[in-house]
Every structure is written in C-alpha cells, then in structure tokens.
Amino acid sequence: MRIRSLGVIDDAVVELSPGFTAVTGETGAGKTMVVTSLGLLLGGRADAALVRIGARNAVVEGRIAVPEGSPAVVRAEEAGAELDEGALLVSRTVSAEGRSRAHLGGRGVPVGLLAELADDLVAVHGQSDQQGLLKLSRQRQALDRYAGYAVAVPLGKYAEAYKRLRAVTVELEEITTRARERAQEADLLRFGLEEIAAVEPRAGEDTELAEEAERLGHAEALASAAAVAHAALAGNPEDPEGVDAGTL
C-alpha cells in the first residue's frame, strides 16, 4: 500500500503480509493514518481534513493478491475490473475540497463497491473497528465452516448454479434487448414501405422529377430574364431611343 499526502504522511509504502499484522509505534508516528489509509481503500468515509496541508489531494493505492475465483474477484470482474498478474489494484483519491474518487482494476467505480469487497479482503481489528461478526454474511460463513463437508458440498453446487443463472440472465436480457431493437427497426421499415406505396411511384419517375426540379431551380432566373426582355421589346414611351413594338 502506498500513501501520499495523507495527514502526517508525505509519501510512504507499507507492505502487509498475509495473516495478522500489528501496527505499533509511538504517539505521532502515523499509526492512525496507516489504518485510515487502509479504511479508505476499503470504502471508508473520505474527509478533506485528511489531506496533508499544502497538498491538492491525498492518494492511497493498494495492490492486493487475491485467489482466482474468490468472491472479491468475481464481484470486481462483474464491475469491469481487471486483475494484474493475480492482484487487484485499488486506489482512492481525496481532494482538499472533500471530493473522493475510487478506482478498481483500472476502472472508476462507486466507493460503495470497495465497501462490498472489504469483507473478503481485509479485516481491521481495533477500538470499535472489528464488528464483522455483526454482519449476516459473516455469520453465515462461520456457520458454513462449522458445518464442514455436509454443507460445503451443497453450498458449492448452489454457488455454481447461481453463477450459471446470472450468466443466463445476462444473456437473456441481451437477446431480449436485441429482439426489441429488431422489432422497432421492422416497424420503421414497414412505415417507410407504406409511405412509398402511398405515392405510387412509376418507373423512370425519379428522372422526370430530377429534371423538373432542375427547371424549377432556374424558374426565378428565367422569370427575371423574361421580364427584362419584355420591357426591352415594349420600349419606354419617355425614351426616344426605346423600341416601339408597333413598328416592328
């Protein structure tokens, strides 16, 4: 995990190993900021006061190794995230104005999604922080583990069936959407055919219409020229040099 411009931390990298990690140190060493950074990565509340004085924003980036097919991976891929060599890249940015952005696997995501993944990635133990057992999902997992093989087998079958159901549901929605679009296109084409049939077009009519359109396009110029010619032929009684049509 890399932390930049967060509280007393300017730029630091923290490597956490699988299992239990204890963060210790004297007062003011930055223990709270390390835990706060982890909380931000897991969808915790953002606060502009966390941004280091003089910085435009605070950034926390994490690289979490996750087993293939784990619930966190499945949920992340559903959101469009991609794994980087078996690791999930998570980042959280908090601006000095209090705005927050979250990215997962190279894709912008809602902060709430990070909170969904938190239970399957990291457990934080601290004063009033460890309340995971109050969540129904955690309680079910504990019961399933306690039941052992008798529950694990049907649970695995259920999970696989549910996964297939989700895939079929998505495919059905896509097919339904495409069918609706094709029906709308067919209605539009039928309407167009009806409009064409109503005018009863004739063979070669398009050429005639094009020629007439060209003549009409010059109608104003022709009318103006005809008016000038008529005036010239009629002559002007007040102009002795004008042409008198009666003498022609």
N, C-alpha and C positions, 0 to 999 in steps of 0.2 A: 504494500500500500504506500502510495506517495502522497504527501501532504504539502501543500504550498499556500502560504499567506493565510493561515488559519490561527487566530489567536496569537499565542507567543511563538508559534512555529513559523519560521520563514520558509524553509524547504527541508523536508526530511523524508527518509524512506524507512518503512517499518516492515520487517519480514516476519510473518506469523506462520508457524508450523502447524501441521495437522495435530489435533488433540487439544490439550489445555495449555493456555499461555497466560502468565500472570504479568501484569503491567505494574511495576513498582518504581519508586523514586521519591526524592524529597519534594517538599511543597514548592510549587512553581516550576517543576521540571517539565511539565506539559502532559502529565498522565491524562488529565481530563480531556485535553484536546485530541489525544490519540483515540480515546474511547468515543469522543464526539465525532471524529472523522469516520470511524467505523459505523457509527449510527447514521451519518449522512449517506454513506454508501448503501445502507440497508433501508433507506426510505425515511429516515428521521426528519424531524421538522427543521427547516432552514431558518436562520436568524442573521440579519445583516450585522449584528453586533459581533458575530464570529469572525468577520473579515478583519484581517490584520490592518492596523492603522496605516494609511498611506497606500494601500493596495486597492486595485479596482475590483478584484474578486478573489475568492478563495476556491481552490480546486483540490478535490480528493479523487485519486484514481486507484483502482484496485484490480488485481489480477488473481482470480480465484480458480484453482484447479477443481474441476467437477467431474465425477464419473459419468461416462456415456449412458444416456437413458435415464438419468436421475430426474425426479420431478422438476427440479430447478431448470435443467437443460430443456426438458420438454416445454415448460411454460415459456422459457426465453425464446426458443425457436418458434413457438406459436406467435410471439410478438415480433418476429422478424429478425431476431438477433442471430449472430453467427459466432461459433466458437473459434478461438485462436489456438490451434495445437492443443486441444483438450482443456483450454482455460476460458473462463468467462471474463471479459473485460467490462468493468463497471466504472463510471465516472459521475461525479456530481460537482456542479459549479454553483456558487452562491455569490451574487454580486453585492457591491456595497450598498445598493438600493434595496436589497432584500429579495430580488428575483432569483429563482432557482431553476436549474436545468439538469436533467438526468439523461445519461446515455448507457445503453446496454448492448454489448456486442456490436459496437459501431453504429447503433441506431438510436435516435432520440425516442425516449419512452416516458410515460407518465411516472411521476415519483411513486405513485401507489403500486406500480408493478414491482419496484425494488422492495417495497414492504412485503409483497406477496412472496418473493423469493427468500426473504430474510430467514424464515423459519427453517428452510432446507440448507442454508449456507453457514450461518454463524449463530452461536448463542452467546450473549453477553451476560456475565454474572457480576452484579454489583448492587449497590444500595437501591432497592426498589426497581432494579432493571430486569431481574430474572422472573418473569411472570408467564413463561411459556407454558407451564402446566395448566394455566387457566384457560388456554385455548382448546376448543373441542378437537381440532385436528391433532394436537399433541396428545390429548387423552386417548384418542382412537389408536394412534400409533403405539402408545405404551401398552394398551390392551392387546393389540395385534401381536406385538413382540412377546408379550407374556403368554399368549395362547400357543405360540410356536407353530409347528408344522401343520397342525389341524386347521389353522386359519390362513397360514401363508399360502397354501396351495390354491384354495378357492379365491383368495384375495388376488393372487397373481392372474388367475383366469378372468376374474372380473375386470382387473385393470386392462388386460389385453382386449377384452370385449369392448370396454368403454373406449379404448383408443381407436378400435375399428369403427365404432359407432360415430365418433367425432369425425373420422375421415370420410365415412359415407355421407354424413350430414352435410359436410362442406361440399362434397361432390354433387349431392342432390341440389343444394342451393345454386351451385354454378349452372347445372343443367336447366333448372327451373328459370333462372335469370336469362340464359341464352334462348330458351324456348319463348319467353315473353318478348324478348327483343325481336326474334324472328317473326312472331305474330304481329307485332307492331309494324315491322317492315313490310309484311304481306298486305296489311290493311292499307298502307301508304301506296303500294304498287297498284292495288285494286282501285283505289281512288283515282290514281293517275290514268289508268286504263279507261275508267268510266268518263273522265273528263275528255280524253281523246276521242272516245266513241261518240260523245255528245256533239262534237263539231263535225262529224262525218267527213274526215279528210279524203281527198281524191288523189290518185296517182299524178304526180307532177305539179300538184298544187303548191308545194313548197317553192318550186322555181318561179311560178307565177307571182306568188306573194313577195318573193325577194325582188323581182323586177318592179312590181308595183311600189314596194317600199322605197326602192331607189328613185323612182319617178316622183313619189310624194316628197322625198327628201329634198328634191330640187324645185318643188312647187312654188315656194316663196320667191326664189330667184327668177323662175320663169314668169311669174305674175308681175314682178317688178320690171323685168325686161320688156314684157308686152305693154305695160303701161307707158314706159318711156317711148317705145316705138309708136304707139297710138298718138301720143302727144306730139311726136315729131311729124307724123303724117297729117294730123288735123291742123297743125300750124297754130300760130298765135296771131289773132287779129291786130294786136298792137305792135307786132313785129313785122316791118315791111319785108324783111328777108325771109319770113316764115313761109312755109309751103302751104298752098291752098289746095286742099284735096279736090275742090270742084274743078280746078284747071287741069288736073291730071288726066 
